[in-house]
């Protein structure tokens, strides 16, 4: 009896294992999640198929002659199928693939990309069903916590999916009159509307011969066949990027390794279409190779792999760059060696490595003139070197900063060069000297150090184009690295400027105890070119350990309005410490207007805390010292003219704001005119630290 009961439980457990999804393991076989006998055609293992950080698998497979698509998601520790598409039987001649016109190439069936920039991937299939004269392009979009098919396009001869500088267009190419023997093709173009995710347009069709279409389909620069521009008498040209990948072209390192010399090691590579005028992707890469004159020296060289469409192979294109090993910055981080710099239609290149002297840095910038890459500028520096993109007063420019160390004096000879885009492809113009000065190493870092992401200001932004290999750290959620650091706070800030995403900082003795504290303005959002969000942290040393305390609200509108939203420092309360004042603008859903929120932080014991209990939220306000007393005046708009309202007056006494008066006024400015002219207003630029005033460098310990 006991034996039969054991057999029963064994069979029951085995049945549960068959019916339940298998436990997720890093080395598990994907075939375990597919029907028996399935063959995997394509697979994408990525975490961006939904908002959670867990990885998902998007798998295209065949079962006998049937093609299907499945999305596997990690749920309760097990992978389960959350989306399934049955494509049906594919063409036996092409294996379900659609041919690229009359060429010998065909498209991959499954494609993945984040087209709308929302952080979640879209995927689409180009499939040639068995017995059908039309191939189908179907787009799948993540909406309402699941994927759905949002549109399908059909074409007999070709289906091109193009990105025309942010406009996504499907070209449906068919035979004239449906006759496969016709030499004339009809091209219908429809635009993918990202608002409702439907294809729009397509009422006009253009006719081309097969030869004309062959040139059209392979070129990135082509006439506009969609939208209002297509109806103009004069032909308008545009640059595009092909989103459909060809199955016969190798990708990744498989495209590069056969081209390298036998004694070379691949260092870095990037893939880019906009390096010439055809739709094929080019690979730019750097590699390490022993020096021919001295094998003990390791050189960095650069090249490009360009696909030869007729010969069906990549060809090696050497590039004019050579350096003596990898470059490293003054904080110990290794730099990336290659950079793709955007132009107009065609992109340009930059390479970074060690110069002839070790250690040093060498920067080479190459212009793309449409025929080949030509050397535009070469810079060398023995201590530090930066390449910046700057946008100020609606003008784009580039800036190179070199710092050479004088070993005798220990000072840095710093030179600044500026250039502007010029030419048909916005090539780099000549770099002209724009300034020169001699600085200490500390002075150079305070004035010229940049974080590796755009730093916004009222007039535009500055963007350090160089990138280092570093680990990003959320200092609010993780323990601080090197927390027992014993040097000056600014040296710690310089080291972790980019890992912590510190955009501005200020170092002061805020509590006047003889030890410095640092206020750090750190960016916390994930979209590099989106609307920024900032948090403020207070960095201080306590008992030999560094501590970071998060203070105040999240900012998304620094420097906005009058008084400007931001962070202020002033001695406004009783005591010897400096108070930290946060002025934040926020949108009020009830009144459908923007409100000002004031928060004051003061040191209470070992930590900094909000000094007041009540929320200070008004349409406008003034924080001022009048005859030695601290007053807060908050203005609440009333009436229909949006100017008159009520002013509420609060006096700081006994550690809190006490309500004192109320006045009805025609406008807030009229009330301010009744106050003493000798008052001290604290929400003024001279007290503001974030954003810094235009004359101050990004990091400063000056009042």
VEXBA-880152 format. One line per field, with one value per residue (C-alpha): residue in one letter; x, y, z; residue number from 1. Coordinates in steps of 0.02 Angstrom, whole numbers. Each point is the difference from the previous one (the first is absolute). Layout:
<atoms>
res [a ...]
x [X ...]
y [Y ...]
z [Z ...]
n [NUM ...]
</atoms>
This chain:
<atoms>
res [x x x x x x x x x x x x x x x x x x x x x x x x x x x x x x x x x x x x x x x x x x x x x x x x x x x x x x x x x x x x x x x x x x x x x x x x x x x x x x x x x x x x x x x x x x x x x x x x x x x x x x x x x x x x x x x x x x x x x x x x x x x x x x x x x x x x x x x x x x x x x x x x x x x x x x x x x x x x x x x x x x x x x x x x x x x x x x x x x x x x x x x x x x x x x x x x x x x x x x x x x x x x x x x x x x x x x x x x x x x x x x x x x x x x x x x x x x x x x x x x x x x x x x x x x x x x x x x x x x x x x x x x x x x x x x x x x x x x x x x x x x x x x x x x x x x x x x x x x x x x x x x x x x x x x x x x x x x x x x x x x x x x x x x x x x x x x x x x x x x x x x x x x x x x x x x x x x x x x x x x x x x x x x x x x x x x x x x x x x x x x x x x x x x x x x x x x x x x x x x x x x x x x x x x x x x x x x x x x x x x x x x x x x x x x x x x x x x x x x x x x x x x x x x x x x x x x x x x x x x x x x x x x x x x x x x x x x x x x x x x x x x x x x x x x x x x x x x x x x x x x x x x x x x x x x x x x x x x x x x x x x x x x x x x x x x x x x x x x x x x x x x x x x x x x x x x x x x x x x x x x x x x x x x x x x x x x x x x x x x x x x x x x x x x x x x x x x x x x x x x x x x x x x x x x x x x x x x x x x x x x x x x x x x x x x x x x x x x x x x x x x x x x x x x x x x x x x x x x x x x x x x x x x x x x x x x x x x x x x x x x x x x x x x x x x x x x x x x x x x x x x x]
x [0 140 90 -154 -31 179 -24 -161 85 145 -118 -100 159 56 -168 16 173 -67 -149 95 131 177 96 104 185 135 60 -170 -36 -130 -64 -73 -126 -47 -106 88 90 12 153 55 25 31 8 17 42 -33 -76 -87 -154 -95 28 73 189 -13 58 -121 23 -78 15 -43 -10 -67 -97 0 -45 -89 79 -45 56 0 48 58 -6 63 -152 14 173 -53 -3 -173 -70 -83 -20 -20 -16 -33 74 -55 91 140 50 96 110 63 -26 -131 116 -43 124 77 -65 92 161 64 -31 -148 -61 12 -171 9 60 12 26 -63 -72 -104 132 -113 126 -102 41 -111 22 -59 0 23 -74 -34 -148 -11 -105 -16 66 10 120 -60 84 -89 47 -24 -8 -6 -163 -101 123 1 54 -124 15 -27 18 36 73 7 110 34 171 71 -44 118 -16 98 41 6 72 -136 -140 -31 -60 -49 25 -115 68 -111 -1 -96 -171 56 97 163 76 -25 157 -95 -29 -119 63 -126 67 -89 57 -10 -91 73 -153 -123 130 -91 66 -58 0 30 -126 134 102 161 59 181 91 86 169 -53 -70 161 95 -139 -8 188 28 -18 -28 -159 -147 -142 -149 -110 -85 -22 179 -40 -130 118 51 183 67 49 139 18 117 -66 53 -55 -78 -19 158 61 22 154 109 103 -18 101 174 -31 11 162 112 37 69 125 186 50 92 -138 -129 -167 -20 -166 -127 -156 -127 -70 -93 37 183 -40 -151 -60 -117 128 72 185 105 128 125 166 122 163 152 187 106 98 155 -11 -110 -1 -104 -186 -81 -182 -57 -171 -93 -173 -87 -106 -118 28 -176 55 141 -100 140 72 152 126 20 150 -25 135 21 139 32 112 -121 -163 -30 -43 -66 71 -124 61 -142 38 -71 -96 110 -127 -144 -130 -38 -165 1 -133 -41 172 87 181 126 119 129 90 155 170 121 182 49 -71 -113 -81 -155 -22 -163 -29 -158 -48 -120 -114 -1 -113 143 119 52 127 98 -77 102 125 26 126 11 107 -124 -181 -101 -186 -115 -163 -157 -75 -167 -18 -114 -64 177 86 188 137 136 163 88 181 97 189 93 158 102 109 -139 -140 -118 -111 10 -180 -53 -176 -41 -169 -72 -168 -88 18 -25 -137 16 37 182 115 71 172 33 50 84 -130 98 154 39 112 -89 33 -66 -138 -43 -8 -118 -114 -9 4 -51 -160 -119 -28 -176 -84 5 -143 -4 -118 91 24 112 178 33 164 13 134 -58 89 -29 -75 -138 -151 -45 -161 74 -172 -39 172 143 126 157 162 -102 157 76 104 48 -88 -182 32 123 -135 -123 121 24 -186 -63 -66 -44 -109 -64 51 -44 45 72 45 117 -26 14 -188 -10 160 80 165 -40 -63 -161 -47 -168 -16 -127 -22 -104 -114 -103 49 -33 162 -82 -170 -64 126 -41 120 21 109 116 103 170 96 129 -59 116 119 -135 -85 -189 -125 -169 -139 -80 -148 -115 38 31 -50 -3 158 21 -180 -101 29 55 93 -34 155 106 57 120 -23 14 -182 -45 65 168 166 -42 -41 -174 -38 -151 -93 -117 -98 -133 -134 -162 -159 -135 -140 35 83 141 180 38 156 53 128 98 134 124 104 119 -85 120 110 -120 -82 -189 -143 -10 -189 -151 -125 3 43 -87 -56 -18 143 100 137 124 82 87 -79 75 86 -159 -33 -163 -86 -135 -105 -114 -157 -86 -186 -124 -9 140 134 90 -96 3 43 170 30 140 99 137 132 -5 37 55 -149 -96 -140 -148 -7 -101 -109 -20 -105 104 -28 166 145 126 -106 12 188 17 -72 140 162 127 137 -61 107 -84 73 -74 122 143 137 -68 -35 117 -104 -9 163 2 73 165 38 82 -95 88 53 32 -22 -146]
y [0 119 -41 32 165 53 -41 102 154 -19 -5 148 103 -47 56 169 23 -32 117 141 117 -49 98 141 -36 98 -152 -78 -60 106 -154 -56 141 -36 -138 -166 -1 191 81 174 121 163 44 164 -7 176 84 139 -96 64 127 -121 -32 -188 -71 -65 -114 37 -157 -34 -186 -126 -159 -105 132 118 162 70 136 -10 119 -81 104 -37 -15 -64 -67 -97 41 0 42 171 34 -117 32 -137 60 -155 -93 93 -2 -159 92 133 -83 130 146 141 37 173 43 -85 -20 -162 67 -29 80 -77 -49 74 176 90 184 137 110 122 22 -51 -127 -153 -91 -18 -150 -35 -146 -4 -164 -80 -120 -158 25 190 128 129 3 75 120 -4 116 -54 135 -8 82 -18 -125 -117 -11 21 8 182 -2 -112 56 -107 2 -112 59 82 67 133 68 163 128 172 103 -55 -33 -186 -42 -165 -10 -131 -47 -96 -48 116 -78 -149 -69 -82 22 188 106 140 1 102 70 47 84 3 87 -85 119 -25 77 -138 -120 -12 23 162 58 -111 83 43 -128 32 -101 -52 -119 -144 79 167 -87 -98 165 73 -149 -10 186 89 167 -7 107 24 -107 34 146 179 9 -132 114 145 38 -3 -168 -3 -116 -82 -120 -165 -151 -175 -93 -169 -105 -114 -182 -33 137 -55 104 39 -69 -127 145 68 -143 -71 171 20 -40 -165 82 127 2 87 141 90 11 97 -29 147 27 185 -16 -8 24 -181 -92 -132 10 38 -55 119 -83 19 -141 -33 -55 -10 139 -52 92 -57 -153 38 156 -24 116 48 13 33 -64 -17 -154 51 -125 -28 -32 -75 -110 -49 27 131 97 78 190 58 166 131 -28 -77 9 -82 -95 45 169 25 154 77 -94 -169 -42 -68 98 -72 6 41 123 29 185 52 104 42 -155 -74 -23 32 -91 34 -114 14 -88 27 116 -37 48 -105 48 122 16 13 50 -18 69 -63 91 -98 91 -126 -88 -47 44 141 64 160 29 -84 52 -60 33 -78 21 22 24 26 14 93 30 169 76 182 135 -120 -30 -169 -5 -118 34 -89 32 -57 4 -26 -21 100 -124 139 108 -128 120 -39 98 -5 40 10 -21 26 -57 12 -121 45 -79 -108 -133 118 -49 67 168 61 3 177 46 71 23 -47 4 -79 -89 -114 -176 41 160 -93 -133 129 102 -130 -172 -60 -142 -122 56 163 139 120 186 141 29 -181 -144 -65 -183 -91 -121 -110 -150 -103 -179 19 -75 111 16 62 79 19 -186 -77 13 131 -72 44 59 10 128 121 133 163 -17 79 -138 -129 99 7 -189 -41 145 -112 -159 104 111 160 150 139 10 125 -27 104 -15 6 -30 98 -141 11 -144 21 -72 -15 27 -106 23 -171 -52 -149 -29 -130 93 87 124 7 126 -11 -39 44 -41 86 -95 61 -84 9 -94 -69 -101 -32 -62 88 15 62 67 34 170 94 -36 -68 142 0 188 75 186 24 156 149 -32 -142 -177 -81 -16 147 16 135 27 41 -84 14 -87 -7 -124 41 -56 -89 72 -95 96 -118 31 -134 -18 1 -108 81 179 -49 119 -6 25 46 -117 59 -119 53 -126 32 -109 -87 -111 -103 13 135 7 110 147 26 -113 93 -13 167 -4 161 81 116 35 102 -55 151 71 163 92 -159 -105 -140 19 -109 76 -120 63 -96 59 33 76 -9 115 -119 145 47 -112 -19 14 -103 58 -117 47 -125 -10 -139 -122 13 115 92 71 189 89 -10 132 11 78 42 -85 -74 127 141 -80 -20 186 35 -96 76 34 -54 -177 -149 -116 -175 -70 97 -55 43 -135 -129 -149 -114 37 98 177 19 73 -144 -164 -161 -40 137 34 187 87]
z [0 47 -164 -108 91 -39 -184 -1 72 -122 -149 68 20 -175 -70 87 -74 -175 19 88 -75 40 130 -74 -11 -88 -96 -35 -177 -89 -89 166 -15 -180 -77 -26 -167 -15 -82 54 -145 95 184 97 186 67 152 -96 -57 153 140 128 8 -29 -165 -130 -151 -169 -105 -182 -34 -125 35 -157 -132 118 66 171 118 190 140 162 159 175 114 179 -36 -155 -185 -74 -170 5 -187 -147 -188 -127 -164 -96 -136 -85 -182 -36 -126 121 170 46 -42 -118 -138 -13 -173 -143 100 73 175 115 161 171 62 176 42 168 44 117 -135 103 136 145 67 -52 -160 -151 -114 -176 -121 -188 -57 -168 22 -104 -157 19 -123 140 147 164 121 169 144 181 133 191 56 160 76 -149 -182 -142 -189 -49 -189 -149 -167 -158 -153 -149 -56 157 172 66 177 15 134 -80 144 121 -126 -23 -175 -82 -189 -76 -171 -121 -183 -115 -22 104 -149 60 -174 -1 -2 88 187 108 166 134 157 168 159 170 118 174 82 -47 -74 -167 -177 -81 -180 -148 -116 -129 -94 -95 -149 -29 -112 86 -35 75 152 24 18 109 118 30 29 167 -86 -101 -59 124 -50 153 86 -62 -66 -131 -81 -33 -178 45 58 184 56 170 90 63 100 -50 147 -85 12 -139 48 -107 75 152 157 155 23 -138 -122 72 57 -176 -49 143 -17 76 146 40 139 -21 126 -31 -140 -48 -138 -100 -164 -17 -51 -185 -112 -13 119 48 174 25 147 74 115 88 28 90 -99 42 -72 -154 61 181 33 187 -36 -28 -125 -22 -180 -75 -152 -75 -70 -150 -81 -187 -65 -165 66 156 123 117 -55 118 -6 106 90 36 187 101 187 129 110 87 79 183 91 158 111 -63 -121 -174 -147 -146 -153 -137 -18 -135 -15 -82 -157 -128 -99 29 167 46 111 144 79 167 64 79 -86 -34 177 140 80 -120 -107 -187 -85 -187 -82 -173 -116 -115 -167 -86 -88 141 178 5 148 69 158 117 182 128 187 135 145 -55 -159 -33 -151 33 -100 44 -44 50 -69 -134 -63 -2 25 56 126 37 166 22 164 -1 164 29 102 68 73 15 -90 -148 -161 -59 -177 -71 -186 -84 -166 -87 -118 -183 -170 -75 135 146 7 135 -48 47 188 48 166 120 161 99 186 131 143 145 -16 125 -93 -166 69 78 -159 -139 65 -84 32 -144 -40 -54 129 -33 30 -47 -165 -54 52 8 -36 28 -146 78 100 131 54 173 105 26 184 79 156 80 -14 25 121 -53 -80 89 148 107 -119 105 -127 -42 -51 -170 -44 38 -105 -147 6 3 -105 -139 99 119 -144 93 -108 122 174 133 149 158 189 17 188 37 98 -94 -119 -177 -69 -183 -81 -157 -139 -80 -148 34 -158 -130 -163 -46 -118 86 124 144 182 140 184 128 116 148 7 163 103 166 113 -143 -121 -143 10 -128 54 -125 24 -71 -147 -173 -123 -183 -30 73 -31 -54 41 113 133 -84 57 72 156 106 147 131 188 37 166 176 20 -86 -140 -179 -54 -163 -91 -136 -115 -112 -131 -16 -95 104 -80 102 -53 -166 36 55 184 96 140 127 113 124 70 155 100 145 94 -118 -149 -104 12 -58 119 -13 13 -108 -190 -80 -170 -86 -171 44 156 82 133 77 153 58 149 57 -10 -126 -95 -127 -110 -102 -139 -50 -159 3 -119 -188 -54 66 86 156 151 183 85 157 114 115 123 56 189 126 -133 -117 -117 91 -95 26 -134 -154 -135 -158 -138 -185 -42 96 -65 72 172 -14 -34 173 88 62 -136 121 13 -52 -125 5 -162 -107 -116 126 117 -135 -20 -115 -142 13 -65 -174 59 118 -54 28 163 119 181 -23 87]
n [1 2 3 4 5 6 7 8 9 10 11 12 13 14 15 16 17 18 19 20 21 22 23 24 25 26 27 28 29 30 31 32 33 34 35 36 37 38 39 40 41 42 43 44 45 46 47 48 49 50 51 52 53 54 55 56 57 58 59 60 61 62 63 64 65 66 67 68 69 70 71 72 73 74 75 76 77 78 79 80 81 82 83 84 85 86 87 88 89 90 91 92 93 94 95 96 97 98 99 100 101 102 103 104 105 106 107 108 109 110 111 112 113 114 115 116 117 118 119 120 121 122 123 124 125 126 127 128 129 130 131 132 133 134 135 136 137 138 139 140 141 142 143 144 145 146 147 148 149 150 151 152 153 154 155 156 157 158 159 160 161 162 163 164 165 166 167 168 169 170 171 172 173 174 175 176 177 178 179 180 181 182 183 184 185 186 187 188 189 190 191 192 193 194 195 196 197 198 199 200 201 202 203 204 205 206 207 208 209 210 211 212 213 214 215 216 217 218 219 220 221 222 223 224 225 226 227 228 229 230 231 232 233 234 235 236 237 238 239 240 241 242 243 244 245 246 247 248 249 250 251 252 253 254 255 256 257 258 259 260 261 262 263 264 265 266 267 268 269 270 271 272 273 274 275 276 277 278 279 280 281 282 283 284 285 286 287 288 289 290 291 292 293 294 295 296 297 298 299 300 301 302 303 304 305 306 307 308 309 310 311 312 313 314 315 316 317 318 319 320 321 322 323 324 325 326 327 328 329 330 331 332 333 334 335 336 337 338 339 340 341 342 343 344 345 346 347 348 349 350 351 352 353 354 355 356 357 358 359 360 361 362 363 364 365 366 367 368 369 370 371 372 373 374 375 376 377 378 379 380 381 382 383 384 385 386 387 388 389 390 391 392 393 394 395 396 397 398 399 400 401 402 403 404 405 406 407 408 409 410 411 412 413 414 415 416 417 418 419 420 421 422 423 424 425 426 427 428 429 430 431 432 433 434 435 436 437 438 439 440 441 442 443 444 445 446 447 448 449 450 451 452 453 454 455 456 457 458 459 460 461 462 463 464 465 466 467 468 469 470 471 472 473 474 475 476 477 478 479 480 481 482 483 484 485 486 487 488 489 490 491 492 493 494 495 496 497 498 499 500 501 502 503 504 505 506 507 508 509 510 511 512 513 514 515 516 517 518 519 520 521 522 523 524 525 526 527 528 529 530 531 532 533 534 535 536 537 538 539 540 541 542 543 544 545 546 547 548 549 550 551 552 553 554 555 556 557 558 559 560 561 562 563 564 565 566 567 568 569 570 571 572 573 574 575 576 577 578 579 580 581 582 583 584 585 586 587 588 589 590 591 592 593 594 595 596 597 598 599 600 601 602 603 604 605 606 607 608 609 610 611 612 613 614 615 616 617 618 619 620 621 622 623 624 625 626 627 628 629 630 631 632 633 634 635 636 637 638 639 640 641 642 643 644 645 646 647 648 649 650 651 652 653 654 655 656 657 658 659 660 661 662 663 664 665 666 667 668 669 670 671 672 673 674 675 676 677 678 679 680 681 682 683 684 685 686 687 688 689 690 691 692 693 694 695 696 697 698 699 700 701 702 703]
</atoms>
